[in-house]
């Protein structure tokens, strides 16, 4: 059974990396399109994975939203990662698939201003309702690249055109 068959049959990831569990606590990093997150969550549940948590990071490329999945019958952990644009941080809710996602999605909305479309109750959970959403947003100078924050692991495959972890090309020098 291939990794893609083992992890996701109904969704084509943008990128899949095998990680060092000893270093990261994750077996696989799977980058997905926001449009595929609901189908991926449904498939993970069907395959016996439960949702541990959802978190978000404000990075220079946008918002990195991570869904951590694990199993009760093994130590395998999988991270589904989705990049969202700063100017339109919208992703479908998975709270209708994984009940525990409700709390985590509301927390991401509180702290980062991410909108989980079709969420049945996207009201503040930890902050006062009068607190503006996005209290953990960074200014542009404080944001770092996702490349500097996570080691994706060893590439299994990358969809053509997905360049998040490509080598950064040096700017050509100006002629003197």
C-alpha positions as CSV (number, residue, x, y, z in Angstrom):
1,X,0.0,0.0,0.0
2,X,1.5,3.4,-1.0
3,X,1.6,6.3,1.4
4,X,-1.1,8.2,-0.6
5,X,-3.4,5.2,-0.5
6,X,-2.8,4.8,3.2
7,X,-3.4,8.4,4.0
8,X,-5.8,9.8,1.4
9,X,-7.6,8.1,-1.4
10,X,-10.2,10.8,-2.2
11,X,-8.0,13.8,-2.1
12,X,-4.8,14.6,-4.0
13,X,-2.4,16.5,-1.6
14,X,-0.3,19.4,-2.9
15,X,2.7,17.8,-1.1
16,X,3.4,14.9,1.1
17,X,6.5,14.5,3.2
18,X,7.7,11.7,5.5
19,X,8.9,13.1,8.8
20,X,11.3,12.0,11.5
21,X,8.9,11.1,14.4
22,X,11.8,11.4,16.8
23,X,12.4,15.0,15.8
24,X,8.9,16.3,15.1
25,X,6.4,13.9,16.7
26,X,4.8,13.6,13.3
27,X,5.0,10.7,10.8
28,X,3.7,12.6,7.7
29,X,3.2,16.3,6.7
30,X,0.5,16.5,4.1
31,X,-0.2,19.9,2.5
32,X,-3.7,20.3,1.1
33,X,-5.8,22.9,-0.7
34,X,-8.4,24.6,1.5
35,X,-11.1,23.1,-0.8
36,X,-9.9,19.5,0.1
37,X,-9.8,19.8,3.9
38,X,-13.4,18.6,4.6
39,X,-13.0,15.5,2.3
40,X,-9.6,14.8,4.0
41,X,-11.1,15.1,7.5
42,X,-13.9,12.7,6.5
43,X,-11.4,10.2,5.1
44,X,-9.2,10.4,8.2
45,X,-12.2,9.6,10.4
46,X,-13.1,6.7,8.2
47,X,-9.6,5.3,8.5
48,X,-9.6,5.4,12.3
49,X,-7.8,8.7,13.0
50,X,-9.1,11.1,15.5
51,X,-8.4,14.9,15.5
52,X,-6.0,16.0,18.2
53,X,-6.1,19.7,17.6
54,X,-6.1,22.5,15.1
55,X,-3.7,25.4,15.2
56,X,-2.7,28.4,13.1
57,X,0.4,30.4,12.6
58,X,0.7,33.9,11.1
59,X,3.7,33.5,8.7
60,X,5.0,35.6,5.8
61,X,3.3,33.4,3.2
62,X,-0.1,33.7,4.9
63,X,-1.8,31.6,7.7
64,X,-0.5,28.1,8.1
65,X,-3.5,26.1,9.6
66,X,-2.5,22.6,10.9
67,X,-4.8,19.7,11.7
68,X,-3.1,17.0,13.8
69,X,-4.5,13.5,13.6
70,X,-3.5,10.4,15.6
71,X,-4.7,6.8,16.1
72,X,-5.5,5.0,19.3
73,X,-4.1,1.7,18.0
74,X,-0.6,3.0,17.0
75,X,1.7,5.9,17.5
76,X,1.2,7.3,14.0
77,X,0.5,11.0,13.7
78,X,-0.3,12.9,10.6
79,X,-0.4,16.7,10.1
80,X,-2.7,18.2,7.4
81,X,-1.4,21.7,6.6
82,X,-3.2,24.4,4.7
83,X,-1.9,27.8,3.6
84,X,-4.5,30.6,3.6
85,X,-3.9,34.1,2.2
86,X,-3.7,37.0,4.7
87,X,-6.3,38.9,2.8
88,X,-8.9,36.1,2.7
89,X,-8.4,33.6,5.6
90,X,-11.4,31.3,4.9
91,X,-11.5,27.5,5.1
92,X,-14.4,25.1,5.4
93,X,-15.3,23.9,8.9
94,X,-14.7,20.2,9.7
95,X,-16.8,20.5,12.9
96,X,-19.6,18.4,11.3
97,X,-17.0,15.6,10.9
98,X,-14.9,15.8,14.0
99,X,-17.0,17.2,16.9
100,X,-13.9,18.4,18.7
101,X,-13.0,20.7,15.9
102,X,-15.7,23.2,17.1
103,X,-13.5,24.4,20.0
104,X,-10.3,24.5,18.0
105,X,-11.8,26.4,15.0
106,X,-13.4,29.0,17.4
107,X,-10.0,29.5,19.0
108,X,-8.3,30.0,15.6
109,X,-11.0,32.5,14.8
110,X,-10.5,34.3,18.1
111,X,-6.8,34.6,17.9
112,X,-6.1,34.8,14.1
113,X,-9.4,36.0,12.6
114,X,-9.7,32.9,10.4
115,X,-13.2,32.3,9.1
116,X,-14.3,28.6,9.2
117,X,-17.1,28.7,6.6
118,X,-20.3,26.9,7.5
119,X,-19.3,26.6,11.1
120,X,-22.6,26.4,13.1
121,X,-21.4,28.5,16.1
122,X,-18.3,30.6,15.3
123,X,-18.5,32.8,18.3
124,X,-15.6,33.7,20.6
125,X,-14.7,30.9,22.9
126,X,-11.7,32.3,24.9
127,X,-11.9,36.1,24.5
128,X,-14.5,38.6,25.4
129,X,-17.0,39.0,22.5
130,X,-15.9,42.7,22.3
131,X,-12.3,41.8,21.7
132,X,-11.4,42.3,18.1
133,X,-10.6,39.0,16.3
134,X,-7.0,38.4,15.4
135,X,-5.2,39.4,18.6
136,X,-2.2,37.2,17.7
137,X,-1.7,38.7,14.3
138,X,1.8,39.9,13.6
139,X,3.0,43.0,11.7
140,X,4.8,42.3,8.4
141,X,8.3,42.7,9.8
142,X,7.6,40.2,12.6
143,X,6.4,37.4,10.3
144,X,8.9,34.6,9.4
145,X,8.7,32.2,6.6
146,X,7.1,28.8,7.1
147,X,10.4,27.3,5.9
148,X,12.1,28.7,9.0
149,X,9.5,27.2,11.3
150,X,9.0,23.6,10.2
151,X,11.1,21.0,8.7
152,X,8.7,19.3,6.3
153,X,10.7,16.0,6.2
154,X,11.7,13.9,3.2
155,X,9.7,14.5,0.1
156,X,7.4,11.7,-1.0
157,X,5.8,13.8,-3.8
158,X,4.9,17.4,-4.6
159,X,2.3,18.5,-7.1
160,X,3.6,20.4,-10.0
161,X,3.4,24.1,-9.3
162,X,3.5,23.8,-5.4
163,X,6.6,25.6,-4.4
164,X,6.3,26.3,-0.7
165,X,9.5,24.4,0.2
166,X,11.5,24.9,-3.0
167,X,14.9,26.4,-2.5
168,X,14.7,30.2,-2.2
169,X,16.4,31.7,-5.2
170,X,19.0,34.4,-4.5
171,X,18.2,37.8,-5.9
172,X,20.4,38.5,-8.9
173,X,23.1,41.0,-8.0
174,X,22.9,44.5,-9.5
175,X,25.6,45.1,-12.1
176,X,28.3,47.5,-10.8
